[in-house]
Amino acid sequence: MTLEQLKAAITEPRLDSKKFKLTVLTEPRLNKKNRTTKEPTTFSVKKRTTFEAVLGASYEKLLESQGLTRPESTRPQTKHYVGDSNWLMQSETENQYYVALSGVENSTSEYLIDGTVATQEQVEDLKTNYLPKPGASSPICWLTYKIESIESIEPVE
């Protein structure tokens, strides 16, 4: 999706909500080798995720609403909001645009291995041997996605 397509999709006059259903296609980082066999990773993986979320989010305001402050270990902010937008961010180091989201619900995912939808067994193998182990989860549900990762966006009525 382009920035112009995204802007058109979210500014339709019939919208009175900031909640949207999004489908995003991302490339998860893979281990260079299988954890068990130590064989090199020779395939590509993409993850298609569909979820509902609120468009527009301030990480600091979400922290404040939960009585929290930004942890010291948090990386410095490398994106900034564009103009007076509360949903469009731009990277300070590259010319990339991102959308800021919060309140993610009803998330479903599928993995594609070399362009083909993975079976349940393949997904388990990916999680066990190729995908990084999940870290500690944050109490704040705040995400940013590159605009070009968004396959579709539609309002939730």
MIKEBA-184808 format. One line per field, with one value per residue: residue number from 1; x, y, z of N, C-alpha, C in turn. Coordinates in Angstrom, 1 decimal. Atoms other than C-alpha are relative to their C-alpha. Example, Ala and Ser with C-alpha at 12.3 -4.5 7.8 and 13.67 -1.06 7.14 Angstrom:
! residues 2
drenba: 1	2
n_x: 0.9	-0.9
n_y: -1.2	-1.1
n_z: 0.0	0.0
ca_x: 12.3	13.7
ca_y: -4.5	-1.1
ca_z: 7.8	7.1
c_x: 0.9	-0.8
c_y: 1.2	1.1
c_z: 0.0	0.8
***
This chain:
! residues 157
drenba: 1	2	3	4	5	6	7	8	9	10	11	12	13	14	15	16	17	18	19	20	21	22	23	24	25	26	27	28	29	30	31	32	33	34	35	36	37	38	39	40	41	42	43	44	45	46	47	48	49	50	51	52	53	54	55	56	57	58	59	60	61	62	63	64	65	66	67	68	69	70	71	72	73	74	75	76	77	78	79	80	81	82	83	84	85	86	87	88	89	90	91	92	93	94	95	96	97	98	99	100	101	102	103	104	105	106	107	108	109	110	111	112	113	114	115	116	117	118	119	120	121	122	123	124	125	126	127	128	129	130	131	132	133	134	135	136	137	138	139	140	141	142	143	144	145	146	147	148	149	150	151	152	153	154	155	156	157
n_x: 0.9	-0.7	0.5	1.2	1.1	0.3	0.7	1.3	0.8	0.4	0.6	1.3	0.9	0.9	-0.7	0.1	-0.8	-1.4	-0.3	-0.1	-0.5	-1.2	-0.8	-1.3	-1.0	-1.3	-1.1	-0.7	-1.4	-0.2	-1.3	-0.8	-0.1	1.0	-0.5	-0.2	-1.0	-1.1	0.0	0.4	1.3	-0.1	1.4	0.4	1.2	0.8	1.1	1.2	0.8	1.3	0.4	0.7	-0.7	0.4	-1.0	-0.4	-0.4	-1.2	-0.6	-0.1	1.4	0.4	-0.7	0.5	1.4	-0.2	-0.8	-1.3	-0.9	-0.9	-1.1	-1.4	-0.6	0.6	-0.8	0.5	1.0	-0.6	1.1	0.7	1.3	0.0	1.0	0.9	0.6	-0.2	-0.1	-1.0	-1.4	-1.1	-1.3	-1.0	-1.2	0.3	1.3	1.1	1.2	0.5	1.2	0.0	1.2	0.1	1.3	0.1	0.9	0.4	-1.1	-0.2	-1.2	-0.5	-1.4	-0.2	-1.4	-0.3	1.3	1.0	0.5	-0.6	0.9	-0.2	-1.3	-1.1	0.0	-0.6	-1.4	-0.6	-0.1	-1.0	-1.3	-0.5	0.4	-0.6	0.9	0.6	-0.5	1.1	1.0	0.2	1.4	0.5	0.2	-0.2	-0.7	-0.1	-0.2	-0.3	1.2	0.0	0.3	1.4	0.7	1.3	0.5	1.4	0.6	0.8	1.3
n_y: -1.2	-1.3	-1.0	-0.6	1.0	0.1	-1.2	0.1	1.1	-0.4	-1.3	0.0	-0.7	0.8	0.5	-0.7	0.7	0.1	1.4	0.5	1.4	-0.1	1.2	-0.5	1.1	-0.3	1.0	0.2	0.4	1.4	0.4	0.4	1.4	0.8	0.2	1.4	0.7	-1.0	-0.3	-1.4	-0.3	-0.2	-0.4	-1.3	0.1	-1.2	0.2	-0.8	-0.2	-0.8	-0.4	-1.3	-1.0	-1.4	-0.8	-1.2	0.4	-0.6	0.9	-0.7	-0.1	1.4	0.3	-0.9	0.5	1.1	-0.4	0.4	-0.9	0.7	0.7	-0.5	0.9	-0.2	-0.7	-1.4	-0.1	-0.3	-0.4	-1.1	-0.2	-1.0	-1.1	0.2	1.3	0.9	1.4	0.2	-0.2	0.1	0.3	-1.0	0.5	0.4	-0.6	1.0	-0.4	1.0	-0.3	0.3	0.7	0.5	0.7	1.1	1.1	1.0	0.2	1.3	-0.1	1.2	-0.1	0.4	0.4	-0.1	-0.4	1.0	0.0	1.1	0.9	-0.2	0.6	-0.9	-1.1	0.5	0.1	-1.4	-0.6	0.8	0.0	-1.1	-1.3	-0.3	0.3	-1.3	-0.7	-0.4	-0.9	-1.3	-0.2	-1.0	0.5	-1.1	0.5	-0.8	0.8	-0.7	-0.2	0.9	1.3	0.1	0.6	-0.5	-0.7	-0.4	-0.4	1.0	-0.7
n_z: 0.0	0.0	-0.9	0.6	-0.2	-1.5	-0.4	0.6	-0.7	-1.4	0.0	0.6	-0.8	-0.8	-1.2	-1.2	-1.0	0.4	-0.1	1.3	0.2	0.9	0.3	0.3	0.4	-0.5	0.1	-1.3	0.0	-0.3	-0.3	1.2	0.0	-0.7	-1.3	-0.2	0.9	0.3	1.5	0.4	0.5	1.5	0.5	-0.5	-0.8	-0.2	-1.0	0.2	-1.3	0.1	-1.3	-0.1	-0.8	0.0	0.8	-0.8	-1.3	-0.6	-1.0	-1.3	-0.5	-0.5	-1.2	-1.0	-0.3	-0.9	-1.1	0.3	0.7	1.0	-0.7	0.4	1.0	1.3	1.0	0.3	1.0	1.3	0.8	-0.5	0.7	1.1	-0.2	-1.2	0.0	-1.1	0.5	1.0	-0.5	1.0	-0.6	0.1	0.7	1.4	0.4	-0.2	-0.7	-0.9	-0.6	-1.4	-0.4	-1.4	-0.2	1.0	-0.4	1.0	0.9	0.6	0.9	0.7	0.5	1.4	0.2	1.4	0.6	-0.2	-1.3	-0.8	-0.8	-1.5	-0.4	0.4	-0.9	-1.2	0.3	0.0	-1.4	-0.8	0.5	0.8	-0.5	-1.3	-1.2	-0.5	-1.2	-1.0	0.6	-0.5	-0.3	0.9	1.3	0.9	1.1	1.2	1.2	1.3	0.8	1.1	-0.5	-0.2	1.2	0.1	-1.2	0.2	-1.3	-0.8	-0.3
ca_x: 0.0	1.2	0.9	-1.7	-3.8	-3.6	-4.7	-7.6	-8.7	-8.8	-10.3	-13.5	-16.4	-18.4	-15.9	-16.7	-14.3	-10.6	-10.8	-9.7	-9.1	-5.7	-3.8	-0.1	2.7	6.0	9.3	10.2	13.9	15.0	17.9	20.8	20.8	18.3	18.6	18.5	20.4	22.6	21.8	21.7	18.4	17.7	14.1	12.3	9.4	6.7	4.0	0.5	-1.4	-5.0	-6.1	-8.2	-6.6	-7.1	-5.3	-3.3	-1.4	1.1	3.4	4.0	0.2	-0.4	2.3	0.9	-2.7	-1.3	0.7	4.0	7.1	9.4	11.8	15.5	16.3	14.0	15.8	15.8	12.9	13.9	10.5	8.6	5.0	4.5	2.9	-0.1	-0.9	-1.3	-1.0	1.6	5.3	8.5	11.9	14.6	17.3	15.6	12.7	10.2	6.7	5.0	1.5	1.0	-1.5	-2.8	-5.5	-4.8	-7.5	-8.7	-5.3	-4.8	-1.6	-0.3	3.2	4.2	7.4	8.8	5.3	3.3	1.0	2.7	1.1	0.7	3.7	5.8	4.7	5.7	9.1	9.6	8.8	11.0	14.0	14.1	12.2	13.9	12.5	9.9	11.0	9.1	5.9	5.2	2.0	1.6	0.1	1.6	2.8	4.2	4.1	5.8	3.1	4.3	3.7	0.0	-2.0	-5.4	-7.2	-10.9	-13.0	-14.6	-18.2
ca_y: 0.0	3.5	6.5	8.0	4.8	4.6	8.2	7.7	4.5	6.2	9.5	8.3	10.5	7.6	6.9	7.9	5.5	5.2	1.4	-0.5	-4.1	-4.4	-7.1	-6.7	-8.8	-8.8	-10.7	-12.1	-12.4	-16.0	-17.7	-18.3	-21.9	-24.5	-24.7	-28.5	-29.6	-26.5	-26.6	-23.2	-21.6	-21.8	-20.5	-17.2	-16.7	-14.0	-13.6	-12.4	-11.0	-9.7	-7.8	-4.9	-1.8	1.8	4.1	6.8	6.2	8.0	5.6	8.1	8.7	4.9	4.6	7.6	6.1	3.0	4.9	3.9	5.7	4.8	2.1	3.1	0.1	1.4	2.3	6.0	7.1	6.9	7.8	11.0	12.0	13.9	17.3	17.2	13.6	11.1	8.1	8.8	8.5	8.9	7.4	9.8	7.7	6.7	7.9	5.3	6.0	4.1	3.9	4.0	1.6	0.6	-1.6	-4.6	-7.3	-10.4	-11.1	-14.1	-15.0	-17.4	-18.0	-18.3	-20.3	-19.5	-18.1	-21.1	-21.1	-23.2	-26.2	-26.4	-28.8	-26.3	-23.5	-25.5	-26.2	-22.5	-21.5	-24.3	-24.0	-20.8	-17.9	-16.1	-17.0	-14.5	-12.0	-10.6	-9.0	-5.4	-4.3	-1.6	-2.6	-0.1	-1.0	0.7	-0.9	0.3	1.6	-0.7	-3.7	-3.0	-5.2	-3.9	-1.6	-1.1	0.5	-1.6	-0.5
ca_z: 0.0	-0.7	1.6	-0.7	-0.7	3.1	3.5	1.1	3.0	6.4	5.4	3.9	5.0	6.4	9.1	12.6	14.3	14.4	14.7	11.6	10.4	8.9	7.1	7.1	5.5	7.2	7.0	10.4	11.2	11.0	12.6	10.2	11.2	12.4	16.2	16.2	13.1	12.7	8.9	7.2	6.6	2.9	2.6	3.0	5.4	5.4	8.1	7.2	10.2	10.3	13.3	14.5	16.0	16.8	14.3	16.1	19.2	21.5	23.3	26.1	26.5	26.7	29.3	31.2	31.1	32.9	35.4	33.8	32.5	29.6	30.8	30.8	28.6	25.8	22.6	21.7	19.6	15.9	14.5	14.8	14.0	10.8	11.2	13.6	12.8	15.6	13.3	10.7	11.6	9.7	10.4	11.2	9.6	6.4	4.3	5.6	6.7	9.5	10.9	14.7	16.2	19.6	21.1	18.9	19.1	17.2	15.7	13.4	11.5	8.9	7.7	4.0	3.3	-0.1	-1.0	0.0	3.1	5.8	7.4	11.2	11.4	9.4	11.7	14.7	13.1	12.4	16.0	17.4	15.1	13.1	14.7	17.6	21.0	22.2	24.7	27.7	26.6	27.2	29.0	26.4	23.1	20.7	17.3	14.2	10.7	7.5	5.2	2.4	4.7	4.9	2.4	3.3	5.8	6.3	9.0	11.8	12.2
c_x: 0.9	-0.5	-1.3	-1.2	-0.4	-0.8	-1.4	-0.9	-0.5	-0.7	-1.4	-1.1	-0.9	0.6	-0.2	0.8	1.4	0.5	0.0	0.4	1.1	0.5	1.3	0.9	1.4	0.9	0.6	1.5	0.1	1.4	0.8	0.1	-1.2	0.6	0.4	1.1	1.2	0.2	-0.3	-1.4	0.0	-1.3	-0.3	-1.4	-0.6	-1.2	-1.1	-0.8	-1.2	-0.4	-0.8	0.8	-0.5	1.2	0.3	0.3	1.3	0.5	0.1	-1.4	-0.5	0.7	-0.6	-1.4	0.1	0.9	1.5	0.9	0.8	1.1	1.3	0.6	-0.6	0.9	-0.4	-1.0	0.7	-1.0	-0.6	-1.3	0.2	-1.1	-0.8	-0.7	0.3	0.1	1.1	1.4	1.0	1.3	0.9	1.2	-0.2	-1.4	-1.1	-1.1	-0.6	-1.4	0.0	-1.3	0.0	-1.3	-0.2	-0.8	-0.2	1.1	0.1	1.2	0.2	1.4	0.0	1.5	0.2	-1.3	-1.1	-0.5	0.6	-1.0	0.2	1.3	1.1	0.1	0.7	1.5	0.6	0.2	1.1	1.4	0.5	-0.4	0.7	-1.0	-0.7	0.5	-1.1	-1.0	-0.2	-1.5	-0.7	-0.1	0.1	0.9	0.2	0.3	0.4	-1.3	0.0	-0.3	-1.5	-0.6	-1.4	-0.4	-1.4	-0.5	-0.8	-1.2	-0.5
c_y: 1.2	0.9	0.6	-0.9	-0.1	1.2	0.0	-1.0	0.5	1.3	0.0	0.7	-0.8	-0.5	0.9	-0.7	0.0	-1.5	-0.6	-1.5	0.1	-1.4	0.5	-1.3	0.4	-1.2	-0.2	-0.3	-1.5	-0.2	-0.4	-1.5	-0.6	-0.3	-1.4	-0.6	0.8	0.1	1.4	0.1	0.4	0.4	1.4	-0.2	1.4	-0.4	1.0	0.0	0.9	0.3	1.3	0.9	1.4	0.7	1.3	-0.4	0.7	-1.0	0.6	0.1	-1.4	-0.4	0.8	-0.5	-1.2	0.3	-0.4	1.1	-0.9	-0.7	0.5	-0.8	0.2	0.7	1.4	0.0	0.3	0.4	1.2	0.2	1.1	1.0	-0.2	-1.3	-0.7	-1.4	-0.2	0.4	-0.1	-0.3	1.1	-0.3	-0.4	0.6	-1.0	0.6	-1.2	0.4	-0.5	-0.6	-0.4	-0.8	-1.2	-1.1	-0.9	-0.2	-1.5	0.1	-1.3	0.3	-0.5	-0.4	-0.1	0.2	-0.9	0.0	-1.2	-0.8	0.2	-0.6	0.9	1.2	-0.4	-0.1	1.4	0.5	-0.7	0.3	1.2	1.4	0.3	-0.3	1.3	0.5	0.3	0.9	1.3	0.2	1.0	-0.6	1.1	-0.5	1.0	-1.0	0.9	0.0	-1.1	-1.5	-0.3	-0.5	0.6	0.7	0.4	0.3	-1.1	0.8	-0.3
c_z: 0.0	1.1	-0.5	0.1	1.4	0.4	-0.6	0.8	1.3	0.1	-0.7	0.9	0.9	1.3	1.2	1.1	-0.5	0.1	-1.4	0.0	-1.0	-0.3	-0.4	-0.4	0.3	-0.2	1.4	-0.1	0.3	0.5	-1.2	-0.2	0.8	1.4	0.3	-0.8	-0.4	-1.6	-0.3	-0.4	-1.5	-0.6	0.5	0.7	0.0	1.0	-0.4	1.2	-0.3	1.4	-0.1	1.0	-0.1	-0.7	0.8	1.4	0.5	1.0	1.4	0.6	0.5	1.3	1.2	0.5	1.0	1.2	-0.1	-0.6	-0.9	0.7	-0.5	-1.1	-1.4	-0.9	-0.2	-1.1	-1.4	-1.0	0.6	-0.8	-1.0	0.2	1.3	0.0	1.3	-0.4	-1.0	0.5	-1.1	0.7	-0.2	-0.8	-1.4	-0.4	-0.1	0.8	0.7	0.5	1.5	0.4	1.5	0.1	-0.9	0.6	-1.2	-1.0	-0.4	-0.9	-0.7	-0.6	-1.5	-0.1	-1.5	-0.8	0.1	1.5	0.8	0.7	1.5	0.4	-0.4	0.9	1.3	-0.1	0.0	1.4	0.8	-0.5	-0.7	0.5	1.3	1.1	0.4	1.3	1.0	-0.7	0.8	0.4	-0.9	-1.4	-1.0	-1.1	-1.1	-1.1	-1.1	-0.8	-1.1	0.5	0.1	-1.4	-0.2	1.3	-0.3	1.4	0.7	0.4	1.4
***
